[in-house]
Amino acid sequence: MPRPIQATIHPQALRHNLNRVRLAAPDAQVWAVVKANAYGHGIEHVFEGLRGADGFALLDLSEAQRVRALGWRGPILLLEGAFEARDLELCSRLNLWHTVHCDEQIDMLALHKTHEPHRIFLKMNSGMNRLGFAPQRFRSAWTRLNALPQVDEISLMTHFSDADGPKGIAAQMALFEEATRDLPGERSLSNSAAALRHAQDGAVKADWIRPGIAVYGSSPDFPENNASDWHLQPVMSLNAQVIAVQSLQAGDSVGYGSSFVADGAMRIGVVACGYADGYPRICPTGTPVLVNGQRGRTVGRVSMDMLTVDLSPFPDAGVGSTVTLWGRSVSGPVLSIDEVAQKAGTVGYELMCALAPRVPVVVAD
Ligand SMILES: *Cc1c(COP(=O)(O)O)cnc(C)c1O
């Protein structure tokens, strides 16, 4: 028997979440962002659930090839564009749309031989200071690109640094609008946080939104809003079983470093999930879990292959009981990945992306 741990992907939740973000931006087209192997879910596992998207956005060329291999003929956008000149050959061959964010990428395009001109998303750095042309350099980049025979339509994009927080998007929006006012082309601005939090902002709805995290059912602005506040459903559930039970007396400890010491008699369940499965080692005693669908807590240190939970409140639980680390339990109740991430001092994104290759993944019906 394989180790009793499994991640389940819920295509129904993907469809639901995609509809949810469409409601926020009803006139926009939707790039389903599937970079990082679909935020750890597996591109092949999410593809059916996300077929309703208008396109797939990602950044590894090998992932673009995988999406084409699944039979997708619609738009694919490379969010970071070409890393070297030969990447453009694959763009031509697979009809990939790509971002252009620096002069070097324009140089590569100018030297590229292609029969079919490329669809470009020209990126502005409106304040994030990672990728893109400064606003005052944007127009000249556009003019240079537009003059190339290798270039078809040019869309205009930027990325917000604070769509999830109090600083918001107004300053970046203003810079973007000012610098692009009389340039033609579609616009693409919003990630999940912008699409959900700034849905009333007309310009945010423009043309193409780029939701990632919301599609996977995690909140872009937890703890201000949780996933259910946004009516999002978890797409990844991580469930494992209790493989052993220990009975402790007052003063007994659990696990490495004896970091948890019982102050009275208690039952401990040893669960087949550890940091080598992607569960954060840093999660402290008290991190929430679901035991047979009921809310419980971890105790002691997470080890490589196991973690320990308090079974005292669950007299019926024992070896073989299911413990939900995040997502949906078999019986229905949900434990938000965002809550677990918060205990680990991080965000749901990181936990999903870190799901280890050794965890078997099944796609639910
Ligand atoms: C990852 C990414 C997104 C998606 O962001 P979420 O916060 O997951 O919605 C959108 N745009 C770009 C450029 C990205 O790199």
The ligand as a MOL file (V3000), in Angstrom:
LIG
                    3D

  0  0  0     0  0            999 V3000
M  V30 BEGIN CTAB
M  V30 COUNTS 15 15 0 0 0
M  V30 BEGIN ATOM
M  V30 1 C 1.7980 35.5140 -11.2100 0
M  V30 2 C 1.3000 36.6710 -11.9700 0
M  V30 3 C -0.0600 36.9990 -11.9560 0
M  V30 4 C -1.0710 36.2840 -11.0900 0
M  V30 5 O -1.0370 36.8170 -9.7890 0
M  V30 6 P -2.0670 36.3210 -8.6610 0
M  V30 7 O -1.7110 37.1620 -7.4810 0
M  V30 8 O -1.7670 34.8880 -8.4230 0
M  V30 9 O -3.4180 36.5510 -9.1880 0
M  V30 10 C -0.4860 38.0250 -12.7600 0
M  V30 11 N 0.3940 38.7190 -13.5370 0
M  V30 12 C 1.7110 38.4410 -13.5550 0
M  V30 13 C 2.6150 39.2420 -14.4150 0
M  V30 14 C 2.2070 37.4200 -12.7690 0
M  V30 15 O 3.5170 37.1400 -12.7940 0
M  V30 END ATOM
M  V30 BEGIN BOND
M  V30 1 1 1 2
M  V30 2 1 2 3
M  V30 3 2 2 14
M  V30 4 1 3 4
M  V30 5 2 3 10
M  V30 6 1 4 5
M  V30 7 1 5 6
M  V30 8 2 6 7
M  V30 9 1 6 8
M  V30 10 1 6 9
M  V30 11 1 10 11
M  V30 12 2 11 12
M  V30 13 1 12 13
M  V30 14 1 12 14
M  V30 15 1 14 15
M  V30 END BOND
M  V30 END CTAB
M  END
